[in-house]
Amino acid sequence: MQALKDKVIFLTGGSMGIGYECAVKYAEAGAKVVVVTNDQLSLEATMATLGPDHLGVLCDVTRGTDVQSAIQKTLDRFGRIDAIHNNAGIADPSKPLHETTEQEWEKVFDTNLKSVFLTCRFGIEALKLTKGCILNTSSLVGSIGQDNHAAYAATKGAMNALTKSMAIDYAVYQIRVNAVAPAGVWTPMLRQWSKEQPNDAAGVDYLNNIHLLGYCPEADVIADVCVFLLSDKARFITGHIMPVSGGAELGYRRLAK
């Protein structure tokens, strides 16, 4: 039995990295996926993979009019929304707080947090009708911090608190709200970062060794957990920040043999 059969999932940032893997896994699990992104090329490629049963929408998730339009297009096509997965996010700038510009601060907060506000504002009535759920893509750094990523870590810490507050507010409507919190995950963005380091091999070793299980995973491990959290198997889970981190939050390092 498909875990998400006939569910309509509104997925932001769904054409690259973790979002792309989620889109594929959701479709495999029987869902109708609405892939929302601001990148035309990756959207076209993703929709070619998913096929005509799904919907791709170009959208700037930091703009209310864009998000409202994307929600309406989803309802016009499918007539319902069963889940909103707020996955869109950026990690820049890679700086400590005092070196971060006001423009950089606003951009990362608008992309990572304002987008959640907007999808909720314009999508909550549809979720009330389906007793649906909301899933936020957070990060382990939201609870443990990260060097040279002050603004990014701040958005993920705020997202964790927001997830819990939303879970409290919307429980009366039987709407579940959870977050998934990866540590390192091999995405195109992370691979590019690794190649730009002075010693690529050392960077790969670092990313493997921060995880207690001894390797940095591909994004499909995150997508598998997201399928679970959006499915009826997780019907009594809400307000939870789910680490999918290979034990990285325990603070240990895998010792070389």
C-alpha positions in Angstrom: 0.0 0.0 0.0 1.3 3.4 -0.9 1.8 5.6 2.2 0.7 8.8 0.6 -1.8 7.6 -1.9 -3.8 10.4 -3.5 -2.6 13.0 -1.0 -1.8 16.4 -2.5 1.5 17.8 -1.2 2.5 21.4 -1.7 6.3 21.3 -1.6 8.5 24.5 -1.7 12.0 24.3 -2.9 11.1 21.0 -4.5 13.3 20.9 -7.6 16.8 20.6 -6.1 18.6 18.8 -3.2 16.4 17.5 -0.4 13.3 19.0 -2.0 13.9 17.1 -5.2 14.4 13.8 -3.4 11.2 14.5 -1.4 9.3 15.2 -4.6 10.4 11.8 -6.1 9.7 9.9 -2.9 6.3 11.5 -2.5 5.3 10.6 -6.0 6.5 7.0 -5.5 4.4 6.9 -2.4 1.3 7.8 -4.4 1.0 11.5 -3.8 0.2 14.3 -6.2 3.1 16.7 -5.8 3.0 20.4 -6.4 6.7 21.4 -6.9 7.2 25.1 -6.0 10.4 26.8 -6.9 11.9 30.0 -8.4 14.2 28.1 -10.7 12.8 27.4 -14.2 15.4 25.0 -15.4 15.4 22.7 -12.4 11.6 22.9 -12.3 11.4 21.7 -15.9 13.8 18.8 -15.2 11.9 17.8 -12.1 8.5 17.8 -13.8 9.9 15.7 -16.6 10.9 13.1 -14.0 7.6 13.2 -12.1 5.3 13.3 -15.1 1.9 14.9 -16.0 0.0 13.8 -12.8 1.9 16.4 -10.8 2.1 20.2 -11.0 5.1 22.6 -11.2 4.7 26.2 -10.2 7.3 29.0 -10.5 7.0 31.1 -7.3 9.1 33.4 -5.2 8.2 32.1 -1.7 9.2 35.4 -0.1 6.4 37.3 -1.9 2.8 37.0 -0.6 1.2 37.4 -4.0 3.3 34.6 -5.5 2.5 32.2 -2.7 -1.2 33.0 -2.7 -1.3 32.4 -6.4 0.6 29.0 -6.1 -1.8 27.9 -3.4 -4.8 28.8 -5.7 -3.3 27.0 -8.7 -3.0 23.9 -6.5 -6.6 24.1 -5.4 -7.7 24.8 -9.0 -5.9 21.7 -10.2 -6.5 19.2 -7.4 -9.3 20.7 -5.3 -7.5 20.1 -2.0 -4.2 20.3 -0.1 -3.3 17.5 2.4 0.2 18.7 3.3 2.5 21.7 3.0 6.2 20.9 3.2 8.1 24.1 3.7 11.5 23.0 2.3 12.7 26.2 0.5 15.8 27.6 2.1 19.2 29.1 1.6 22.4 28.8 3.8 24.2 32.0 2.7 25.8 34.1 4.0 28.7 32.0 5.4 29.7 34.6 8.0 29.7 35.4 11.7 27.0 37.8 12.8 29.1 41.0 12.8 30.1 40.5 9.2 26.6 39.9 8.0 25.0 42.7 6.1 21.5 43.9 6.7 20.5 42.8 3.2 22.0 39.3 3.7 20.2 39.0 7.0 16.8 39.9 5.5 17.3 37.6 2.5 18.0 34.5 4.6 15.2 35.3 7.0 12.7 36.0 4.2 13.5 32.8 2.4 13.8 30.5 5.4 11.1 31.9 7.7 8.8 34.4 6.0 8.0 31.7 3.4 6.6 29.5 6.2 4.4 32.4 7.3 3.1 32.9 3.8 2.3 29.2 3.0 0.5 28.9 6.3 -1.3 32.2 5.9 -2.7 31.3 2.5 -2.9 27.5 2.9 -4.3 27.0 6.4 -7.9 27.0 5.4 -7.3 24.2 2.9 -5.5 22.2 5.5 -8.4 22.7 7.9 -10.7 21.0 5.4 -8.5 17.9 5.0 -7.2 17.8 8.6 -3.8 17.9 6.9 -0.3 18.5 8.1 2.7 20.8 7.8 6.3 19.8 7.6 9.2 22.2 7.9 12.8 21.4 6.8 14.9 22.6 9.7 18.5 21.7 10.5 20.5 20.3 13.4 22.3 23.7 13.6 19.0 25.1 14.8 19.7 23.5 18.2 23.5 23.2 18.3 24.6 26.3 16.3 27.2 26.5 13.6 30.3 28.5 13.0 30.3 31.2 10.4 26.6 30.7 9.7 25.0 32.9 12.3 22.0 34.1 10.3 21.2 30.6 8.9 21.4 29.0 12.3 19.2 31.7 13.7 16.5 31.0 11.1 16.6 27.2 11.9 16.4 27.8 15.6 13.4 30.1 15.0 11.9 27.4 12.8 12.1 24.9 15.6 10.2 27.2 17.9 7.8 28.1 15.2 7.1 24.5 14.5 6.1 23.8 18.1 4.0 27.0 18.3 2.2 26.0 15.1 1.6 22.5 16.4 -0.1 24.0 19.5 -2.2 26.5 17.6 -3.5 24.1 14.9 -4.0 20.9 17.0 -7.6 22.1 17.5 -8.1 21.5 13.8 -6.3 18.1 13.9 -3.5 19.6 11.8 -0.1 18.1 12.7 3.0 20.2 12.5 6.5 18.7 12.6 10.0 19.5 11.4 12.9 17.3 10.0 16.4 18.3 11.1 19.3 16.9 9.0 23.0 17.4 9.7 25.2 17.1 6.6 23.5 15.8 3.5 25.1 15.4 0.0 23.2 17.8 -2.2 24.5 19.7 -5.3 25.1 22.7 -3.0 27.1 20.8 -0.5 29.2 19.0 -3.2 30.0 22.4 -4.8 31.0 23.7 -1.3 33.3 20.7 -0.8 35.0 21.2 -4.2 35.7 24.8 -3.4 37.6 24.0 -0.2 41.4 24.1 -0.2 41.5 20.3 0.5 38.4 18.6 -1.0 39.3 15.2 0.4 39.7 16.6 3.9 36.3 18.2 3.6 34.7 14.9 2.6 36.4 13.2 5.6 35.0 16.0 7.9 31.5 15.6 6.6 31.7 11.8 7.0 33.2 11.9 10.5 30.7 14.4 12.0 28.1 11.7 11.8 28.3 9.0 14.4 27.3 6.4 11.8 30.4 7.3 9.8 29.2 8.7 6.6 27.5 11.8 5.1 24.2 10.5 3.5 22.5 11.3 0.3 19.3 13.3 0.5 17.0 10.3 0.0 17.5 9.4 3.7 15.8 12.7 4.6 13.0 12.1 2.1 12.2 8.7 3.5 11.6 10.2 6.9 9.5 13.0 5.4 7.3 10.4 3.7 6.7 8.9 7.2 6.0 12.2 8.9 3.4 13.1 6.2 1.7 9.7 6.3 -0.9 8.3 8.6 1.8 6.2 10.2 2.8 9.4 12.0 -0.8 10.3 12.8 -0.1 10.9 16.6 3.2 12.8 16.1 3.0 16.6 16.3 5.3 19.4 17.5 8.4 17.1 17.0 11.7 18.2 15.6 13.0 14.9 14.1 16.8 14.6 13.8 17.9 12.7 10.7 21.5 13.1 11.5 23.4 9.9 11.9 23.8 10.8 15.6 25.8 14.0 14.9 24.0 15.8 17.7 25.5 13.5 20.3 28.8 15.3 19.8 31.0 12.2 19.2 33.2 11.5 16.3 33.7 8.2 14.5 37.2 7.1 15.3 39.4 5.9 12.4 40.4 2.3 12.7 
